[in-house]
Amino acid sequence: MTNCIFCDIAKGEIPSQKAYEDDLVYAFHDIRPLRPTHILVISKKHIASLAEVSAEDEAILGRILSISHKLAADHGSAEGFRAIINTGRIGGQEVPHLHLHILGGSEPVGAMVSKN
């Protein structure tokens, strides 16, 4: 796809603060973080959203999920994090390229923490 900011970031055409890279995915720190840890994990292959994945994309989806805990732990969220994939306009997706948000690094406002 042309004119995709995440494709350009994955190709190194737009600078980013890289957190991880392999043959399937690229991860980088969000430029407008919502939490102390806010990393985006994107597919190197252009997939517009989770609604457009196919069976041939299972390895990509698996990799996105399988590296999320290590990325969170390596960047200050070893005790827990949120993994969010917004899908489509109604789902709050702002960039039409499949990506997972890793959010963590502190207690969320109003968090209910068990005392057990």
VOKOLSE-219691 format. One record per atom (N, C-alpha, C): x, y, z; residue in one letter; residue number from 1. Coordinates in steps of 0.02 Angstrom, whole numbers. Atoms other than C-alpha are relative to their C-alpha. Example, Ala and Ser with C-alpha at 12.3 -4.5 7.8 and 13.67 -1.06 7.14 Angstrom:
<atoms>
ATOM     east    north       up   type   seq
ATOM       45      -59        0      a     1
ATOM      615     -225      390      a     1
ATOM       45       60        0      a     1
ATOM      -42      -59       -3      s     2
ATOM      684      -53      357      s     2
ATOM      -39       55       37      s     2
</atoms>
This chain:
<atoms>
ATOM     east    north       up   type   seq
ATOM       42      -59        0      m     1
ATOM        0        0        0      m     1
ATOM       44       62        0      m     1
ATOM      -36      -64       -1      t     2
ATOM       58      177      -33      t     2
ATOM      -30       46       52      t     2
ATOM       22      -50      -49      n     3
ATOM       46      319       91      n     3
ATOM      -23      -30       66      n     3
ATOM       14       30      -65      c     4
ATOM       43      208      245      c     4
ATOM       58       18       47      c     4
ATOM      -52      -22      -45      i     5
ATOM      139      287      388      i     5
ATOM       34      -59       35      i     5
ATOM      -31       56      -35      f     6
ATOM      166      120      477      f     6
ATOM       43      -42      -48      f     6
ATOM      -43       35       49      c     7
ATOM      232       37      318      c     7
ATOM       66       39       -7      c     7
ATOM      -60      -41        6      d     8
ATOM      354      183      302      d     8
ATOM       44       -5       62      d     8
ATOM      -39        9      -62      i     9
ATOM      408      165      484      i     9
ATOM       34      -68       -2      i     9
ATOM      -29       67        2      a    10
ATOM      435      -23      462      a    10
ATOM       58       -5      -49      a    10
ATOM      -54        0       50      k    11
ATOM      543       10      308      k    11
ATOM       57       46       18      k    11
ATOM      -52      -46      -21      g    12
ATOM      646      140      402      g    12
ATOM       -1       66      -37      g    12
ATOM        5      -62       38      e    13
ATOM      587      282      291      e    13
ATOM      -23       58       44      e    13
ATOM       19      -49      -51      i    14
ATOM      513      373      442      i    14
ATOM       34      -22       64      i    14
ATOM      -35       20      -61      p    15
ATOM      619      376      600      p    15
ATOM      -48      -19       56      p    15
ATOM       38       21      -58      s    16
ATOM      555      290      757      s    16
ATOM       50      -24       53      s    16
ATOM      -41       27      -54      q    17
ATOM      621      233      925      q    17
ATOM      -15      -75        3      q    17
ATOM       12       72        6      k    18
ATOM      634       47      888      k    18
ATOM        6      -36       67      k    18
ATOM       -2       42      -59      a    19
ATOM      595      -77     1026      a    19
ATOM       14      -72      -18      a    19
ATOM       -9       69       21      y    20
ATOM      602     -238      924      y    20
ATOM      -10       -4      -76      y    20
ATOM       11       12       71      e    21
ATOM      615     -301      746      e    21
ATOM       21      -71      -17      e    21
ATOM      -19       64       30      d    22
ATOM      615     -469      656      d    22
ATOM      -29       -1      -70      d    22
ATOM       22        4       70      d    23
ATOM      561     -532      486      d    23
ATOM      -75       12       -9      d    23
ATOM       73       -7        5      l    24
ATOM      373     -519      525      l    24
ATOM      -27       65       29      l    24
ATOM       28      -57      -36      v    25
ATOM      349     -373      644      v    25
ATOM       53       53       16      v    25
ATOM      -42      -55      -21      y    26
ATOM      420     -206      697      y    26
ATOM      -36       32       60      y    26
ATOM       30      -31      -60      a    27
ATOM      391     -127      869      a    27
ATOM       37       64       15      a    27
ATOM      -30      -65      -15      f    28
ATOM      421       53      919      f    28
ATOM      -40       36       53      f    28
ATOM       32      -40      -53      h    29
ATOM      381      177     1057      h    29
ATOM      -47       51      -32      h    29
ATOM       49      -48       24      d    30
ATOM      225      281     1028      d    30
ATOM       26       71       11      d    30
ATOM      -25      -69       -8      i    31
ATOM      265      465      999      i    31
ATOM      -46       42       45      i    31
ATOM       45      -32      -47      r    32
ATOM      114      514     1105      r    32
ATOM      -23      -52       51      r    32
ATOM       16       55      -45      p    33
ATOM      120      386     1246      p    33
ATOM      -57       17       48      p    33
ATOM       55       -6      -48      l    34
ATOM      -35      360     1353      l    34
ATOM       20      -24       69      l    34
ATOM      -26       27      -63      r    35
ATOM       63      270     1489      r    35
ATOM       76        1       -4      r    35
ATOM      -74        1        3      p    36
ATOM      248      260     1538      p    36
ATOM       27      -50      -50      p    36
ATOM      -18       48       53      t    37
ATOM      260      104     1429      t    37
ATOM      -56        3      -51      t    37
ATOM       49        0       55      h    38
ATOM      171      127     1262      h    38
ATOM       38      -17      -64      h    38
ATOM      -35       26       59      i    39
ATOM      240       20     1121      i    39
ATOM      -52      -23      -50      i    39
ATOM       42       25       54      l    40
ATOM      159      -14      954      l    40
ATOM       36      -57      -34      l    40
ATOM      -27       57       37      v    41
ATOM      188     -183      872      v    41
ATOM      -39       -5      -65      v    41
ATOM       33        0       65      i    42
ATOM      151     -180      686      i    42
ATOM       24      -58      -43      i    42
ATOM      -19       51       49      s    43
ATOM      152     -310      549      s    43
ATOM       41       35      -54      s    43
ATOM      -38      -28       56      k    44
ATOM      283     -280      415      k    44
ATOM      -40       -5      -64      k    44
ATOM       45        6       58      k    45
ATOM      158     -343      288      k    45
ATOM      -58       49       12      k    45
ATOM       57      -45       -9      h    46
ATOM       22     -213      258      h    46
ATOM      -64      -41        5      h    46
ATOM       67       27      -13      i    47
ATOM     -139     -277      335      i    47
ATOM      -38       57       30      i    47
ATOM       35      -61      -21      a    48
ATOM     -266     -139      356      a    48
ATOM      -28       -5       72      a    48
ATOM       28        6      -68      s    49
ATOM     -348     -208      514      s    49
ATOM       -8      -74       17      s    49
ATOM       12       69      -22      l    50
ATOM     -386     -364      614      l    50
ATOM      -58      -31      -39      l    50
ATOM       57       24       40      a    51
ATOM     -546     -377      510      a    51
ATOM       22      -26      -68      a    51
ATOM      -23       21       67      e    52
ATOM     -440     -411      355      e    52
ATOM       53      -55        2      e    52
ATOM      -50       53       -2      v    53
ATOM     -324     -549      416      v    53
ATOM      -28      -64      -32      v    53
ATOM       19       65       29      s    54
ATOM     -326     -718      331      s    54
ATOM       42      -55       32      s    54
ATOM      -38       56      -28      a    55
ATOM     -260     -890      372      a    55
ATOM       74        7      -13      a    55
ATOM      -72       -8       15      e    56
ATOM      -95     -844      289      e    56
ATOM       34       50       46      e    56
ATOM      -28      -50      -47      d    57
ATOM      -72     -707      421      d    57
ATOM        8      -27       71      d    57
ATOM       -3       28      -68      e    58
ATOM      -75     -826      571      e    58
ATOM       69        7       31      e    58
ATOM      -68       -7      -28      a    59
ATOM      115     -821      592      a    59
ATOM       12       72       24      a    59
ATOM       -8      -71      -20      i    60
ATOM      110     -630      599      i    60
ATOM      -38       13       64      i    60
ATOM       41      -11      -60      l    61
ATOM      -31     -628      726      l    61
ATOM       31      -34       61      l    61
ATOM      -33       37      -54      g    62
ATOM       57     -760      830      g    62
ATOM       61       37       25      g    62
ATOM      -60      -36      -20      r    63
ATOM      218     -661      830      r    63
ATOM      -17       64       38      r    63
ATOM       20      -62      -34      i    64
ATOM      131     -498      878      i    64
ATOM      -18      -16       73      i    64
ATOM       21       18      -68      l    65
ATOM       54     -584     1029      l    65
ATOM       57      -31       40      l    65
ATOM      -51       36      -38      s    66
ATOM      201     -694     1076      s    66
ATOM       57       44       25      s    66
ATOM      -54      -44      -24      i    67
ATOM      325     -550     1093      i    67
ATOM      -25       54       47      i    67
ATOM       27      -56      -39      s    68
ATOM      207     -434     1187      s    68
ATOM       23        0       73      s    68
ATOM      -21        1      -70      h    69
ATOM      253     -493     1363      h    69
ATOM       73       19        8      h    69
ATOM      -71      -17       -4      k    70
ATOM      440     -483     1332      k    70
ATOM       11       74      -12      k    70
ATOM       -6      -72       12      l    71
ATOM      423     -309     1259      l    71
ATOM      -23       40       61      l    71
ATOM       26      -35      -59      a    72
ATOM      316     -253     1406      a    72
ATOM       49       -5       58      a    72
ATOM      -47       10      -56      a    73
ATOM      437     -328     1533      a    73
ATOM       65       38      -11      a    73
ATOM      -63      -34       14      d    74
ATOM      591     -258     1447      d    74
ATOM       -6       76        4      d    74
ATOM       10      -73        0      h    75
ATOM      514      -84     1449      h    75
ATOM      -40       24       60      h    75
ATOM       26      -24      -63      g    76
ATOM      453      -72     1628      g    76
ATOM      -68      -25       22      g    76
ATOM       66       25      -19      s    77
ATOM      292     -172     1636      s    77
ATOM       -1      -75       12      s    77
ATOM       -5       72      -13      a    78
ATOM      345     -343     1699      a    78
ATOM      -59      -26       40      a    78
ATOM       55       23      -43      e    79
ATOM      199     -349     1822      e    79
ATOM      -68        1      -34      e    79
ATOM       64       -1       36      g    80
ATOM       65     -325     1691      g    80
ATOM       -3       57      -50      g    80
ATOM        8      -49       53      f    81
ATOM        9     -227     1540      f    81
ATOM      -67      -12      -34      f    81
ATOM       58        9       43      r    82
ATOM     -137     -200     1423      r    82
ATOM       23      -10      -71      r    82
ATOM      -13       12       71      a    83
ATOM     -132     -268     1246      a    83
ATOM      -64       17      -37      a    83
ATOM       61      -25       33      i    84
ATOM     -254     -177     1133      i    84
ATOM       10        1      -75      i    84
ATOM        2       -5       73      i    85
ATOM     -295     -199      949      i    85
ATOM      -67       33      -17      i    85
ATOM       60      -35       22      n    86
ATOM     -419      -68      891      n    86
ATOM      -13      -20      -73      n    86
ATOM       17       24       67      t    87
ATOM     -512     -124      735      t    87
ATOM      -55       41      -31      t    87
ATOM       49      -40       37      g    88
ATOM     -600      -10      612      g    88
ATOM      -17       66       35      g    88
ATOM       19      -66      -26      r    89
ATOM     -673      163      638      r    89
ATOM      -39       -6       65      r    89
ATOM       40        8      -60      i    90
ATOM     -801      105      766      i    90
ATOM       42      -25       58      i    90
ATOM      -45       26      -51      g    91
ATOM     -663       14      861      g    91
ATOM       55       48       21      g    91
ATOM      -49      -50      -20      g    92
ATOM     -558      172      873      g    92
ATOM       67       -5      -36      g    92
ATOM      -63        6       38      q    93
ATOM     -425      123      745      q    93
ATOM       13       65      -37      q    93
ATOM      -17      -63       32      e    94
ATOM     -337      283      689      e    94
ATOM       45       -8      -61      e    94
ATOM      -45       13       57      v    95
ATOM     -204      211      571      v    95
ATOM      -22      -65      -32      v    95
ATOM       24       61       32      p    96
ATOM     -266       85      442      p    96
ATOM       57      -49      -17      p    96
ATOM      -53       51        5      h    97
ATOM     -126      -40      473      h    97
ATOM       -3      -38       66      h    97
ATOM        5       42      -60      l    98
ATOM     -138     -186      596      l    98
ATOM       55       17       50      l    98
ATOM      -49      -13      -52      h    99
ATOM      -54     -142      760      h    99
ATOM      -29      -14       69      h    99
ATOM       17       14      -70      l   100
ATOM      -55     -191      943      l   100
ATOM       32       53       44      l   100
ATOM      -26      -46      -50      h   101
ATOM      -36      -63     1082      h   101
ATOM       18      -40       62      h   101
ATOM      -20       27      -65      i   102
ATOM       62     -120     1235      i   102
ATOM        2       60       46      i   102
ATOM        5      -56      -47      l   103
ATOM       17       -5     1380      l   103
ATOM       14      -25       70      l   103
ATOM      -14       19      -69      g   104
ATOM       87      -14     1555      g   104
ATOM       49       48       32      g   104
ATOM      -51      -38      -34      g   105
ATOM      218       48     1674      g   105
ATOM      -23       35       63      g   105
ATOM       26      -29      -62      s   106
ATOM      104      113     1812      s   106
ATOM      -71      -23        8      s   106
ATOM       70       19      -13      e   107
ATOM      -63       81     1892      e   107
ATOM      -45       47      -39      e   107
ATOM       47      -44       34      p   108
ATOM     -205      146     1784      p   108
ATOM      -43       37       50      p   108
ATOM       43      -40      -44      v   109
ATOM     -313      281     1860      v   109
ATOM      -62      -40       16      v   109
ATOM       59       36      -22      g   110
ATOM     -452      203     1963      g   110
ATOM        6      -75       -1      g   110
ATOM      -10       73        3      a   111
ATOM     -375       30     1956      a   111
ATOM      -26      -33       63      a   111
ATOM       22       39      -56      m   112
ATOM     -455      -99     2065      m   112
ATOM       53      -54       12      m   112
ATOM      -53       47      -15      v   113
ATOM     -315     -196     2148      v   113
ATOM      -22      -45       57      v   113
ATOM       19       48      -51      s   114
ATOM     -353     -354     2245      s   114
ATOM       49        1       58      s   114
ATOM      -42        0      -59      k   115
ATOM     -286     -357     2423      k   115
ATOM       17      -71       22      k   115
ATOM      -11       70      -18      n   116
ATOM     -280     -549     2425      n   116
ATOM       70      -21      -14      n   116
</atoms>
